[in-house]
């Protein structure tokens, strides 16, 4: 039980903050997750092309409708960074 909950004061922190972030880029994480679903190689090509463009620091203006939720304009800056 937390010491403060028992009426005792404590200076110990009970919060943890990770400053390391992901071990992989967001784009690489998306690629890994989509591949793990068994997506056929020919359907992976557009995803790979988009991730490559974003990792080069460029936004993608035309995203196929089926990928719009993954690569919508509001998320692209995060994937670029």
Kinemage of the C-alpha trace (Angstrom):
@kinemage 1
@onewidth
@group {chain A} dominant
@subgroup {mainchain}
@vectorlist {calphas} color= white
{ca unk a 1} P 0.000 0.000 0.000
{ca unk a 2} L 1.139 3.521 -0.736
{ca unk a 3} L 2.577 5.155 2.464
{ca unk a 4} L 0.545 8.309 1.849
{ca unk a 5} L -2.618 6.221 1.730
{ca unk a 6} L -1.809 4.956 5.243
{ca unk a 7} L -1.407 8.481 6.545
{ca unk a 8} L 2.384 8.593 6.273
{ca unk a 9} L 4.121 11.153 4.118
{ca unk a 10} L 6.581 10.064 1.501
{ca unk a 11} L 8.820 11.935 -0.899
{ca unk a 12} L 9.133 8.909 -3.182
{ca unk a 13} L 7.823 9.404 -6.684
{ca unk a 14} L 5.209 6.981 -7.928
{ca unk a 15} L 5.255 8.282 -11.486
{ca unk a 16} L 7.535 7.066 -14.249
{ca unk a 17} L 8.195 9.020 -17.426
{ca unk a 18} L 9.933 7.450 -20.405
{ca unk a 19} L 12.095 9.872 -22.343
{ca unk a 20} L 13.545 7.265 -24.688
{ca unk a 21} L 10.531 6.999 -26.979
{ca unk a 22} L 10.020 4.171 -29.441
{ca unk a 23} L 12.840 1.826 -30.343
{ca unk a 24} L 11.854 2.250 -33.994
{ca unk a 25} L 10.433 5.077 -36.040
{ca unk a 26} L 6.674 5.338 -36.328
{ca unk a 27} L 6.857 4.387 -39.997
{ca unk a 28} L 8.892 1.265 -39.281
{ca unk a 29} L 6.452 0.303 -36.541
{ca unk a 30} L 3.543 0.627 -38.976
{ca unk a 31} L 5.396 -1.504 -41.546
{ca unk a 32} L 6.149 -4.189 -38.951
{ca unk a 33} L 2.545 -4.320 -37.760
{ca unk a 34} L 1.071 -4.475 -41.266
{ca unk a 35} L 3.505 -7.217 -42.320
{ca unk a 36} L 2.617 -9.190 -39.174
{ca unk a 37} L -0.995 -9.258 -40.372
{ca unk a 38} L 0.097 -11.248 -43.417
{ca unk a 39} L -0.464 -8.460 -45.917
{ca unk a 40} L 0.548 -9.631 -49.419
{ca unk a 41} L 3.736 -8.058 -50.819
{ca unk a 42} L 1.901 -6.288 -53.659
{ca unk a 43} L -0.317 -4.528 -51.115
{ca unk a 44} L 2.727 -3.587 -49.029
{ca unk a 45} L 4.295 -1.598 -51.883
{ca unk a 46} L 2.185 1.565 -51.409
{ca unk a 47} L 2.743 1.453 -47.641
{ca unk a 48} L 6.502 1.058 -48.111
{ca unk a 49} L 6.572 3.914 -50.630
{ca unk a 50} L 4.689 6.241 -48.275
{ca unk a 51} L 6.902 5.382 -45.300
{ca unk a 52} L 10.033 5.918 -47.414
{ca unk a 53} L 8.802 9.344 -48.544
{ca unk a 54} L 7.957 10.373 -44.986
{ca unk a 55} L 11.315 9.141 -43.673
{ca unk a 56} L 12.979 11.315 -46.328
{ca unk a 57} L 11.230 14.264 -44.674
{ca unk a 58} L 8.586 14.844 -47.337
{ca unk a 59} L 4.811 14.841 -46.890
{ca unk a 60} L 2.598 12.596 -49.016
{ca unk a 61} L -0.217 14.509 -50.708
{ca unk a 62} L -2.032 11.596 -52.329
{ca unk a 63} L -2.708 8.675 -49.998
{ca unk a 64} L -4.871 5.742 -51.147
{ca unk a 65} L -8.272 5.735 -49.399
{ca unk a 66} L -7.540 2.436 -47.641
{ca unk a 67} L -4.433 3.918 -46.018
{ca unk a 68} L -5.854 7.348 -45.213
{ca unk a 69} L -6.353 6.596 -41.525
{ca unk a 70} L -2.703 5.547 -41.111
{ca unk a 71} L -1.172 8.344 -43.145
{ca unk a 72} L -3.637 11.232 -42.754
{ca unk a 73} L -2.134 14.730 -43.026
{ca unk a 74} L -2.332 15.351 -39.268
{ca unk a 75} L -0.121 12.332 -38.449
{ca unk a 76} L 2.482 12.837 -41.175
{ca unk a 77} L 4.590 15.389 -39.246
{ca unk a 78} L 4.947 12.856 -36.407
{ca unk a 79} L 6.026 10.146 -38.844
{ca unk a 80} L 8.492 12.538 -40.482
{ca unk a 81} L 10.147 13.443 -37.178
